[in-house]
């Protein structure tokens, strides 16, 4: 991600912008389905990092997912659920949902 001053004039997507036509992004939905969303401390960062990964790599390995999310700290320790959510979203997105 570029430093903030370099974002001038660029489109920026926030977690709120991931929903389309009233439907959550597959990763947001997978977080809910997996119980990966606990206190909310890491949720936005984990989801945005996960979405970025899934845009670059539609079928990440567990190691690739771990590396993509490593800049975010989960206070609740739901890392296994978060990784499961990334893999579930990957499978869901194979059906054509961005």
VMD Tcl script that builds the backbone (N, CA, C; Angstrom):
set m [mol new atoms 294]
animate dup $m
set s [atomselect $m all]
$s set {name element resname resid chain x y z} {
  {N N UNK 1 A 0.845 -1.167 0.000}
  {CA C UNK 1 A 0.000 0.000 0.000}
  {C C UNK 1 A 0.895 1.236 0.000}
  {N N UNK 2 A 0.594 2.214 -0.850}
  {CA C UNK 2 A 1.422 3.417 -0.893}
  {C C UNK 2 A 1.170 4.301 0.321}
  {N N UNK 3 A 2.164 5.113 0.703}
  {CA C UNK 3 A 1.948 6.065 1.793}
  {C C UNK 3 A 0.785 6.999 1.444}
  {N N UNK 4 A 0.106 7.481 2.461}
  {CA C UNK 4 A -1.094 8.283 2.277}
  {C C UNK 4 A -0.932 9.435 1.285}
  {N N UNK 5 A 0.145 10.233 1.326}
  {CA C UNK 5 A 0.260 11.324 0.356}
  {C C UNK 5 A 0.269 10.846 -1.104}
  {N N UNK 6 A 0.687 9.614 -1.328}
  {CA C UNK 6 A 0.721 9.070 -2.688}
  {C C UNK 6 A -0.643 8.566 -3.151}
  {N N UNK 7 A -1.638 8.618 -2.285}
  {CA C UNK 7 A -2.977 8.136 -2.621}
  {C C UNK 7 A -3.850 9.217 -3.241}
  {N N UNK 8 A -3.343 10.446 -3.295}
  {CA C UNK 8 A -4.116 11.551 -3.851}
  {C C UNK 8 A -4.567 11.214 -5.269}
  {N N UNK 9 A -5.868 11.301 -5.502}
  {CA C UNK 9 A -6.424 11.027 -6.818}
  {C C UNK 9 A -6.684 9.558 -7.103}
  {N N UNK 10 A -6.351 8.678 -6.191}
  {CA C UNK 10 A -6.576 7.245 -6.384}
  {C C UNK 10 A -7.874 6.811 -5.702}
  {N N UNK 11 A -8.466 5.773 -6.218}
  {CA C UNK 11 A -9.648 5.199 -5.586}
  {C C UNK 11 A -9.214 4.401 -4.358}
  {N N UNK 12 A -9.916 4.580 -3.264}
  {CA C UNK 12 A -9.616 3.878 -2.018}
  {C C UNK 12 A -10.874 3.133 -1.592}
  {N N UNK 13 A -10.727 1.858 -1.332}
  {CA C UNK 13 A -11.855 1.055 -0.859}
  {C C UNK 13 A -11.669 0.795 0.624}
  {N N UNK 14 A -12.718 1.051 1.394}
  {CA C UNK 14 A -12.722 0.744 2.816}
  {C C UNK 14 A -13.558 -0.520 3.024}
  {N N UNK 15 A -13.561 -1.022 4.233}
  {CA C UNK 15 A -14.330 -2.235 4.518}
  {C C UNK 15 A -15.808 -2.024 4.221}
  {N N UNK 16 A -16.290 -0.804 4.418}
  {CA C UNK 16 A -17.694 -0.521 4.131}
  {C C UNK 16 A -17.998 -0.584 2.639}
  {N N UNK 17 A -16.995 -0.373 1.822}
  {CA C UNK 17 A -17.179 -0.379 0.375}
  {C C UNK 17 A -17.114 -1.756 -0.265}
  {N N UNK 18 A -16.945 -2.794 0.522}
  {CA C UNK 18 A -16.837 -4.145 -0.033}
  {C C UNK 18 A -18.183 -4.756 -0.388}
  {N N UNK 19 A -19.238 -4.290 0.233}
  {CA C UNK 19 A -20.571 -4.839 -0.001}
  {C C UNK 19 A -21.071 -4.394 -1.371}
  {N N UNK 20 A -21.791 -5.281 -2.050}
  {CA C UNK 20 A -22.359 -4.985 -3.369}
  {C C UNK 20 A -23.821 -5.421 -3.389}
  {N N UNK 21 A -24.664 -4.520 -3.809}
  {CA C UNK 21 A -26.097 -4.817 -3.928}
  {C C UNK 21 A -26.688 -5.407 -2.650}
  {N N UNK 22 A -26.251 -4.877 -1.519}
  {CA C UNK 22 A -26.781 -5.335 -0.242}
  {C C UNK 22 A -26.213 -6.641 0.259}
  {N N UNK 23 A -25.223 -7.188 -0.457}
  {CA C UNK 23 A -24.591 -8.453 -0.048}
  {C C UNK 23 A -23.164 -8.194 0.388}
  {N N UNK 24 A -22.799 -8.830 1.479}
  {CA C UNK 24 A -21.433 -8.711 1.967}
  {C C UNK 24 A -20.460 -9.350 0.987}
  {N N UNK 25 A -19.221 -8.888 1.014}
  {CA C UNK 25 A -18.157 -9.543 0.258}
  {C C UNK 25 A -18.038 -10.969 0.809}
  {N N UNK 26 A -17.680 -11.937 -0.029}
  {CA C UNK 26 A -17.556 -13.316 0.459}
  {C C UNK 26 A -16.661 -13.459 1.690}
  {N N UNK 27 A -15.624 -12.653 1.810}
  {CA C UNK 27 A -14.759 -12.760 2.987}
  {C C UNK 27 A -15.460 -12.202 4.222}
  {N N UNK 28 A -16.205 -11.119 4.075}
  {CA C UNK 28 A -16.977 -10.616 5.214}
  {C C UNK 28 A -17.969 -11.676 5.679}
  {N N UNK 29 A -18.661 -12.301 4.740}
  {CA C UNK 29 A -19.634 -13.335 5.087}
  {C C UNK 29 A -18.950 -14.536 5.731}
  {N N UNK 30 A -17.797 -14.918 5.203}
  {CA C UNK 30 A -17.057 -16.059 5.763}
  {C C UNK 30 A -16.596 -15.759 7.188}
  {N N UNK 31 A -16.214 -14.512 7.466}
  {CA C UNK 31 A -15.848 -14.141 8.835}
  {C C UNK 31 A -17.019 -14.389 9.775}
  {N N UNK 32 A -18.205 -13.983 9.356}
  {CA C UNK 32 A -19.400 -14.217 10.175}
  {C C UNK 32 A -19.670 -15.711 10.335}
  {N N UNK 33 A -19.634 -16.432 9.221}
  {CA C UNK 33 A -19.952 -17.863 9.242}
  {C C UNK 33 A -18.963 -18.671 10.085}
  {N N UNK 34 A -17.706 -18.254 10.102}
  {CA C UNK 34 A -16.663 -18.996 10.825}
  {C C UNK 34 A -16.503 -18.547 12.278}
  {N N UNK 35 A -17.197 -17.500 12.672}
  {CA C UNK 35 A -17.002 -16.965 14.016}
  {C C UNK 35 A -15.639 -16.326 14.169}
  {N N UNK 36 A -15.096 -15.794 13.067}
  {CA C UNK 36 A -13.765 -15.185 13.095}
  {C C UNK 36 A -13.795 -13.762 13.627}
  {N N UNK 37 A -14.966 -13.193 13.744}
  {CA C UNK 37 A -15.113 -11.822 14.213}
  {C C UNK 37 A -15.460 -11.867 15.700}
  {N N UNK 38 A -14.512 -11.523 16.535}
  {CA C UNK 38 A -14.752 -11.563 17.973}
  {C C UNK 38 A -14.852 -10.139 18.523}
  {N N UNK 39 A -13.761 -9.562 18.972}
  {CA C UNK 39 A -13.820 -8.238 19.604}
  {C C UNK 39 A -13.852 -7.105 18.579}
  {N N UNK 40 A -13.436 -7.368 17.356}
  {CA C UNK 40 A -13.441 -6.351 16.316}
  {C C UNK 40 A -12.131 -5.601 16.165}
  {N N UNK 41 A -11.169 -5.830 17.059}
  {CA C UNK 41 A -9.889 -5.128 17.014}
  {C C UNK 41 A -9.177 -5.298 15.675}
  {N N UNK 42 A -9.168 -6.500 15.147}
  {CA C UNK 42 A -8.411 -6.787 13.926}
  {C C UNK 42 A -9.281 -6.921 12.686}
  {N N UNK 43 A -10.581 -6.910 12.858}
  {CA C UNK 43 A -11.489 -7.298 11.782}
  {C C UNK 43 A -11.263 -6.534 10.485}
  {N N UNK 44 A -11.275 -5.223 10.533}
  {CA C UNK 44 A -11.135 -4.440 9.306}
  {C C UNK 44 A -9.798 -4.731 8.615}
  {N N UNK 45 A -8.716 -4.755 9.377}
  {CA C UNK 45 A -7.405 -5.010 8.789}
  {C C UNK 45 A -7.281 -6.404 8.214}
  {N N UNK 46 A -7.784 -7.389 8.942}
  {CA C UNK 46 A -7.717 -8.771 8.450}
  {C C UNK 46 A -8.541 -8.929 7.174}
  {N N UNK 47 A -9.745 -8.365 7.172}
  {CA C UNK 47 A -10.593 -8.507 5.994}
  {C C UNK 47 A -9.999 -7.769 4.801}
  {N N UNK 48 A -9.538 -6.556 5.001}
  {CA C UNK 48 A -8.966 -5.811 3.867}
  {C C UNK 48 A -7.694 -6.479 3.354}
  {N N UNK 49 A -6.860 -6.990 4.241}
  {CA C UNK 49 A -5.662 -7.723 3.810}
  {C C UNK 49 A -6.052 -9.002 3.082}
  {N N UNK 50 A -7.063 -9.680 3.587}
  {CA C UNK 50 A -7.538 -10.912 2.946}
  {C C UNK 50 A -8.133 -10.656 1.579}
  {N N UNK 51 A -8.914 -9.593 1.452}
  {CA C UNK 51 A -9.492 -9.245 0.147}
  {C C UNK 51 A -8.382 -8.918 -0.846}
  {N N UNK 52 A -7.398 -8.163 -0.403}
  {CA C UNK 52 A -6.267 -7.832 -1.276}
  {C C UNK 52 A -5.566 -9.103 -1.751}
  {N N UNK 53 A -5.349 -10.041 -0.828}
  {CA C UNK 53 A -4.741 -11.318 -1.199}
  {C C UNK 53 A -5.592 -12.038 -2.229}
  {N N UNK 54 A -6.892 -12.147 -1.985}
  {CA C UNK 54 A -7.775 -12.889 -2.888}
  {C C UNK 54 A -7.902 -12.230 -4.258}
  {N N UNK 55 A -7.696 -10.929 -4.323}
  {CA C UNK 55 A -7.692 -10.256 -5.626}
  {C C UNK 55 A -6.446 -10.628 -6.424}
  {N N UNK 56 A -5.330 -10.828 -5.730}
  {CA C UNK 56 A -4.064 -11.184 -6.384}
  {C C UNK 56 A -3.928 -12.680 -6.630}
  {N N UNK 57 A -4.496 -13.464 -5.721}
  {CA C UNK 57 A -4.312 -14.910 -5.745}
  {C C UNK 57 A -5.642 -15.549 -5.356}
  {N N UNK 58 A -6.332 -16.103 -6.319}
  {CA C UNK 58 A -7.672 -16.636 -6.077}
  {C C UNK 58 A -7.683 -17.921 -5.251}
  {N N UNK 59 A -6.555 -18.609 -5.190}
  {CA C UNK 59 A -6.483 -19.852 -4.420}
  {C C UNK 59 A -5.202 -19.878 -3.576}
  {N N UNK 60 A -5.125 -19.025 -2.552}
  {CA C UNK 60 A -3.903 -18.986 -1.747}
  {C C UNK 60 A -3.742 -20.228 -0.880}
  {N N UNK 61 A -2.504 -20.610 -0.692}
  {CA C UNK 61 A -2.208 -21.696 0.254}
  {C C UNK 61 A -2.327 -21.125 1.666}
  {N N UNK 62 A -2.299 -21.999 2.648}
  {CA C UNK 62 A -2.348 -21.537 4.033}
  {C C UNK 62 A -1.159 -20.646 4.356}
  {N N UNK 63 A 0.001 -21.011 3.853}
  {CA C UNK 63 A 1.198 -20.195 4.106}
  {C C UNK 63 A 1.075 -18.814 3.459}
  {N N UNK 64 A 0.550 -18.761 2.248}
  {CA C UNK 64 A 0.361 -17.470 1.579}
  {C C UNK 64 A -0.644 -16.611 2.337}
  {N N UNK 65 A -1.698 -17.224 2.836}
  {CA C UNK 65 A -2.692 -16.485 3.613}
  {C C UNK 65 A -2.071 -15.966 4.910}
  {N N UNK 66 A -1.300 -16.794 5.583}
  {CA C UNK 66 A -0.639 -16.357 6.822}
  {C C UNK 66 A 0.272 -15.166 6.568}
  {N N UNK 67 A 1.049 -15.227 5.498}
  {CA C UNK 67 A 1.956 -14.121 5.173}
  {C C UNK 67 A 1.184 -12.842 4.854}
  {N N UNK 68 A 0.085 -12.977 4.136}
  {CA C UNK 68 A -0.701 -11.801 3.752}
  {C C UNK 68 A -1.347 -11.126 4.953}
  {N N UNK 69 A -1.643 -11.890 5.988}
  {CA C UNK 69 A -2.337 -11.354 7.165}
  {C C UNK 69 A -1.408 -11.018 8.315}
  {N N UNK 70 A -0.123 -11.291 8.180}
  {CA C UNK 70 A 0.781 -11.193 9.324}
  {C C UNK 70 A 0.965 -9.786 9.879}
  {N N UNK 71 A 0.597 -8.759 9.158}
  {CA C UNK 71 A 0.721 -7.398 9.681}
  {C C UNK 71 A -0.401 -7.003 10.608}
  {N N UNK 72 A -1.361 -7.889 10.817}
  {CA C UNK 72 A -2.512 -7.621 11.680}
  {C C UNK 72 A -2.435 -8.486 12.931}
  {N N UNK 73 A -2.782 -7.910 14.061}
  {CA C UNK 73 A -2.737 -8.636 15.324}
  {C C UNK 73 A -4.159 -8.887 15.806}
  {N N UNK 74 A -4.463 -10.136 16.107}
  {CA C UNK 74 A -5.771 -10.527 16.633}
  {C C UNK 74 A -5.635 -10.735 18.138}
  {N N UNK 75 A -6.295 -9.906 18.911}
  {CA C UNK 75 A -6.230 -10.022 20.373}
  {C C UNK 75 A -6.935 -11.271 20.885}
  {N N UNK 76 A -7.918 -11.747 20.154}
  {CA C UNK 76 A -8.721 -12.888 20.612}
  {C C UNK 76 A -8.114 -14.238 20.229}
  {N N UNK 77 A -7.131 -14.224 19.339}
  {CA C UNK 77 A -6.485 -15.471 18.937}
  {C C UNK 77 A -7.317 -16.333 18.023}
  {N N UNK 78 A -8.139 -15.713 17.189}
  {CA C UNK 78 A -8.984 -16.501 16.278}
  {C C UNK 78 A -8.292 -16.761 14.941}
  {N N UNK 79 A -6.979 -16.794 14.946}
  {CA C UNK 79 A -6.236 -16.999 13.701}
  {C C UNK 79 A -6.707 -18.221 12.905}
  {N N UNK 80 A -6.942 -19.373 13.532}
  {CA C UNK 80 A -7.421 -20.520 12.736}
  {C C UNK 80 A -8.758 -20.238 12.048}
  {N N UNK 81 A -9.648 -19.533 12.725}
  {CA C UNK 81 A -10.938 -19.192 12.125}
  {C C UNK 81 A -10.777 -18.173 11.000}
  {N N UNK 82 A -9.866 -17.247 11.182}
  {CA C UNK 82 A -9.604 -16.232 10.148}
  {C C UNK 82 A -9.055 -16.905 8.893}
  {N N UNK 83 A -8.110 -17.807 9.067}
  {CA C UNK 83 A -7.553 -18.529 7.918}
  {C C UNK 83 A -8.616 -19.387 7.248}
  {N N UNK 84 A -9.471 -20.005 8.043}
  {CA C UNK 84 A -10.571 -20.785 7.467}
  {C C UNK 84 A -11.488 -19.883 6.651}
  {N N UNK 85 A -11.753 -18.681 7.146}
  {CA C UNK 85 A -12.611 -17.732 6.428}
  {C C UNK 85 A -12.004 -17.346 5.081}
  {N N UNK 86 A -10.692 -17.150 5.042}
  {CA C UNK 86 A -10.027 -16.819 3.775}
  {C C UNK 86 A -10.219 -17.957 2.779}
  {N N UNK 87 A -10.063 -19.188 3.225}
  {CA C UNK 87 A -10.202 -20.330 2.320}
  {C C UNK 87 A -11.649 -20.537 1.884}
  {N N UNK 88 A -12.589 -20.303 2.781}
  {CA C UNK 88 A -14.005 -20.414 2.411}
  {C C UNK 88 A -14.356 -19.333 1.390}
  {N N UNK 89 A -13.890 -18.105 1.614}
  {CA C UNK 89 A -14.154 -17.023 0.658}
  {C C UNK 89 A -13.537 -17.335 -0.695}
  {N N UNK 90 A -12.349 -17.930 -0.691}
  {CA C UNK 90 A -11.701 -18.312 -1.941}
  {C C UNK 90 A -12.584 -19.283 -2.717}
  {N N UNK 91 A -13.116 -20.270 -2.031}
  {CA C UNK 91 A -13.999 -21.245 -2.678}
  {C C UNK 91 A -15.275 -20.581 -3.182}
  {N N UNK 92 A -15.850 -19.695 -2.382}
  {CA C UNK 92 A -17.064 -18.986 -2.772}
  {C C UNK 92 A -16.816 -18.135 -4.018}
  {N N UNK 93 A -15.656 -17.479 -4.050}
  {CA C UNK 93 A -15.343 -16.583 -5.165}
  {C C UNK 93 A -15.062 -17.338 -6.445}
  {N N UNK 94 A -14.756 -18.606 -6.371}
  {CA C UNK 94 A -14.581 -19.392 -7.593}
  {C C UNK 94 A -15.879 -19.484 -8.371}
  {N N UNK 95 A -16.995 -19.270 -7.671}
  {CA C UNK 95 A -18.304 -19.279 -8.320}
  {C C UNK 95 A -18.617 -17.976 -9.037}
  {N N UNK 96 A -17.659 -17.065 -9.089}
  {CA C UNK 96 A -17.832 -15.838 -9.863}
  {C C UNK 96 A -18.171 -14.598 -9.076}
  {N N UNK 97 A -18.278 -14.681 -7.744}
  {CA C UNK 97 A -18.609 -13.503 -6.945}
  {C C UNK 97 A -17.322 -12.791 -6.570}
  {N N UNK 98 A -17.157 -11.510 -6.995}
  {CA C UNK 98 A -15.920 -10.778 -6.634}
  {C C UNK 98 A -15.870 -10.432 -5.171}
}
mol reanalyze $m
mol bondsrecalc $m
mol representation Tube
mol addrep $m
